[in-house]
Amino acid sequence: MIDSVELFNFKGFVSQEIWFGNITLLAGLNGSGKSSCVQAICLVFQSHFENKSLEKINLNGDFVALGKGSDLLSEFGDSDSVSIKLKNYIGEAVIEFDGNQDSSSLNVSLEDDNAVLDSVLNKDFQYLAADRVSPATIYNEKASSRYGACYIGKFGEYAGDFLSKNSDHFVDRDRLRDMADSDERKVKLIDAVAQWLDVISPEVSLEASSIPSTDNVSIRFRYKGVDKLGSTNWYRPTNVGFGITYVLPVIVSCLALPKGSLLVVENPEAHLHPKGQFEIGRMLSQAANQGVQIIIETHSDHVLNGIRLSVKENYIPANKVVLNYFSRNVSEGRSSVESPKIKNSGKLSYWPDGFFDEWGKSLERLLM
């Protein structure tokens, strides 16, 4: 697990340590540094997977496309050296490179006893970008497993393929929407996904299957309790709510990733009704409590409240949750981070100005 990432001369950060827990929420105004934090993590994994080592940093790859070294170098620092420092219970690893270069492949000066990077990088990693796959009639099969058996693509484009091959696999009881299901009634992945989709679009179920003689898969949805047979006809993803397809990769990742994995999700709330956003916060919390480290970049106070109530209702301990609020000093251009603590009650130790407080500010104006 990653306990913290320290960024030096990396984009808007001159020197900033960012802490992580089992589940970490990244929030803040647009352009405040949240994405830079995500990019730094993805950059390390991207370079590791592509080079089988960290002798070089590859700025453009399957996870992120950041341009050239000069695009990363902070304009507010006083040197050309850029570094990403990873810390965990074992120690720390410093990945340093010269940012003043007109190149996208940079030589690395690495300070590490190998144990830190091994403990962080030799795990399943899943990054889900904000612009995930849209509803379609067919989806591609995954051609490679270079990023792990559970990898479903940066855009979630292989979620259908993963479901078609693993529908009958059983899910940990504590990750289920209905945790009352006993061990005697084991729940298959396809049914566990439907449990969580039900809070997005009630009574929905799904099917994923390979299309014979092709390298494609199809996903279909239907609803229960309509005709005498107890369900509607099967519908294509293009004929049901956009949010169902959009959130599907998030649900599959939370249910399928093994303990010790790292899941990074941008905007898990996209295209969801507030109730669905809230429930996604709970789902992410349950997966995090079962050993998947989860980092969320979000603009949704409903996701935050889902996490807060998960703490209060004992789905996850308060000490496993980290909240990071990013802000940028307009006059200096630098980004910084505040981290209010979450209490066992779900309340926060304090509310930074701008941290999901727009509802309160708007209500105050409405009541004037």
N, C-alpha and C positions, 0 to 999 in steps of 0.2 A: 504494500500500500504506500501511496505517496502522502507524506505528512505535510510537506510544504514545497513550494517552488519559489526560488529567489531569482529575480530577473535583474540583470545589470546592463544598462545601455540598450535595452530591448524596446524599440519603438517608443511609446510614451513613458516608459519606466526607466528612470536613471538608476535607482536601487530600491527594490520593493520585494519583501517576502510575503507570499500569499499562502495561507494555511488551508489545509484540507482535512475533512473527516471522512467517515464512511459515506455520508451524503453531504455534498457541498453545493450551496446555491450562490451563483454569481449574478448580481443585480447592479443596476446603475443606468444612467442616461446613455443614449447612443453616443459612441465615440469616447467613452470614459475608460476603456481598457479591458473590458470583459473578454472580447474576442481575441485580444492580444494574449491574454492568459491562456485561453483555449489553444490558440495557434502555437504557443511555445511548447505545450504538452504534445500536441499532434506532431509538431516538427521533430521532436526527439523520437517518437515512435516511428514516424515515417522514415527517418534516416536509418534507424536500427533495422527495420524490416527490409529496406531496399539494399542496404550495404552488408547486412549480416553482422554489423559492428557499428561503432560510432566513430570511426576514423574520419568520416566526412559528414557534413550536414548538407542534406539535399533540400533546398528551399522550395522546389516545385515537385510535387508527387501526387499520390492518390488521395492524401488527406488535405493538404493545404498547398496553395500556390502563392508564394510570398514575394516572387520577383528575384531580386539580387541582394547581395549583402548590404549594399548601401540603403536598400529599402527598410532594412531592419534596424540599422544603426540610429540610436536616439540622437536627435539634434540638440538635446539639452545636456548631454554628457561631456566629459572633458578628455575622452580617449576613444580610440577606434576599436577597443576590445568589447565584444559582446559575450555575455555568458548566461547560461541557464543552470541553476544549481538545484538538484533534486535531493531532498532529505527524507529519510524514514528512520525507523527504530534501529537500523543497522549502522547508519552513518550518513554520509553525503557524497554526491558525485557532482563535479563541476565540469560542464561542457562549454569550452571557451573557443571563440573563433574571431578572426579579424573581420569586422563588419564593413570596413572601408574598401570593398572590392566590387568590381563590376562582373560578378560571377554568381551563379546559382548553386554551385557545388563548392563548399568551403572546407578547408582542412581544419581539423579539430585538435585542440590541446585538451586532453582528458585527464582529470585527476579523480581516480576512483580505485577502490580496492577490489573491484569487480563484483563484490557481493551486493552492493547497493543496486547497480544497474541490473544484475541478474534477478534480484528480487522484484524489481519494478517492471522490466521489459519482457521477461520470459513468461508472460501471462497472456490470456486472451484480452484483446483490446477491441473496443467497438466505439467508433465515432459516428454520430448521426448529425449531419449538418442541418441547418435551419430549412434549406430548400430541399425537402425530401421528395421521394417519388410520388407522382400524381396518379390518380386512378387511370387504369389502362385495361385493355381486354386481355393482353398477355404480358408476361414478364420473363426476363432471361434467367436461365439457370446459372449458378455460380461456376465459373471455369477454374478457379484456383482456391486453395485453402491456405494461402501463404500467411494470412493474418489470423488463422485459428479456425477450428471447426465450426464455431458459432458465429463467425463474421458474416454479416448480411449487407455489407456495402455502406459507403459513406452516405448514400441517399436512402438506404433501406431497400434498395432495388432487388435484393436477393431474399427478402423476407418470405416471399411466396415459395421460392425454391426450398428454403430451410424448412418451412412448415410442411411442404409436400413430402420431404424426406424424414421428418421427425415428428409427425403428428401424433404418433402413438407413444412417444416418450412421456414418462411421468414427471410431474412438476412437484417441487418441494411444497409441502402443505402450507408452510408459512409465507409463501409467495402468492397464494390464491386469493382471489377477491372474497370468496366464501371460505374463511379459515375454519369454519365449523366442520368442513368435510373431514372425516376421520381417515386414519391411515388405511382402514379396511376398504374404504372407497377411494382408491387411487384415481387421481384426475390426470387425464392425458393432456398434452400440450395444446392440442387444437381446442379442447373444451375449456382449458384454463384461459386461453386467449379470448374465447367467447364470453367467459365470465366477466372479464374486464371490459370488453367491447360493449357489454350489456349496459354499463353505466354511461356509455357515450351515446348509444342508440338502443333503447330497450328491446329485449327479446331477439336480438340479432344473433345469428350463428354463421359459420363460414366453412368453406372447404377449399383446400389447395391441392392441386394435382398436376402431374407432368402431362404434357401433351405428347402422345405417342409419335415417334419418328421425327421429333424436333428437339431443339435445345431450349424449349420454352415451357413455362408453367402457367396455369390459370388459377385465379382466385374467384370464388363466387360467394355471394351472401344471400341469406334469406331470413325471414322473420317467422317466429312461432305464433300459434294461436289465432290464425285467420280463417282457414277453411276447414272442412271436415277432416282432412288429413292432419291438421294441427300445424300447418306451416304454409307460407307463401311459395310461389315458384322461386327458383334460383335467379339472382340478379347479377349482372356484371358490376364490377367496381365503378364503372362510369355512370351507373344508374342508381347509386346509393350516395349517401352524404359524403362529401369530399373529406371531412375530418376522419372518417372511419379508416380509409386507406392511409391517410397521413400519419395517424397515431399508431398504426399497426406495427411498424418496425420498433417503436419504443416499447410496446407491450411485449413483443417477441423477445427483445433483448433482456428485459427485466425478468422474464420467466425462464429463459434458456441459458443465460451466461452462467458459467460455473463460479463457485466461490474463488476469490482471489483475482477475478477479472476487473478491468477498468472500463466503465461506460461513461462516455462524454456525450451529452445531448444538448443541442441548441434548440431553444423554444419548443419544449415538449407540448406546450399548450396550444400550438398553432392550429387554427380552424376548429377549436373545440368550444362548446358551450361552457359557461362558468362551472356548472356542476361536474362536467367531464374534466375540466382543468383541476378542480379540487381533488377528484378521485385519482388523477394521475400523480398528484403529490403524495397521496397515500401509497399508491403502487410502488413508486420509486423508493419511498421510505422502507417499505417491507423488503424489497430486494436488497437495499443497502444493509438492512439489519441481518440479512442472510449471507453477507460476505462479499457482495459485489460493490466495489467502490464506485460511487456515482457522482459525477460533476454535471450540474445543470446550469446553463445560461438561460435566464428567463426574464420576462417583463410582466409576469402574471402574479398578482397578489393572491389569486386563488390557489396556485401551486404552492406558494409560501404557506398559506393557511392549511392546505392539505398536510404539509410537513409538520406544522405547529400542532395540529390536532392529532397527528400520528404520535407525536411525543406525549401529549397529554393522555392519550388513550392507550399508551404502552405498546405501540407497534414498533417503536424504536426509542432507545434511551437518548436523553438530551445531549449527553456528552459525545454522541456519534454524529451530531449535526453541526456543521459550520456554515455561517452566513457571512458572505463577503459583499460589501457595498462599495462599488468603484465610483470615483468621482475625478474630475479633471479640473485643475486650477487654470481658469481661463487666461489669467494674466501671465502665468509662467508656462502653460502648456503641458505641465506634468500630471501624470495620473497617480492616484493614491488609493488606498484601501482601508475601510473600517470594517470591524467584525463584531457586531453586537452578539451577545450570548443568548441562547435560548434556554429558558428555565423548564423545569419538569412540568410546570403548569401550561406550557406552550407560549407563555408571555416572553417578551424580549427584555434584556437588561436595559436597553435604551433604543430609541428610534433615530438614526441619523437623518438629518434634513434631506429629503428627497428619496428616502428609502420606502417605497410603497406607501406614501402618505398623501397621494393626490386625492384619494376619495375623501379623506378627512378635510383637506383644504377646500375641496369643492363643496362639501356639505356645509362647511362653515360659511361660505359665500352665499349658498342657497338660503340659509337661515337668517341672513342679515336683513 
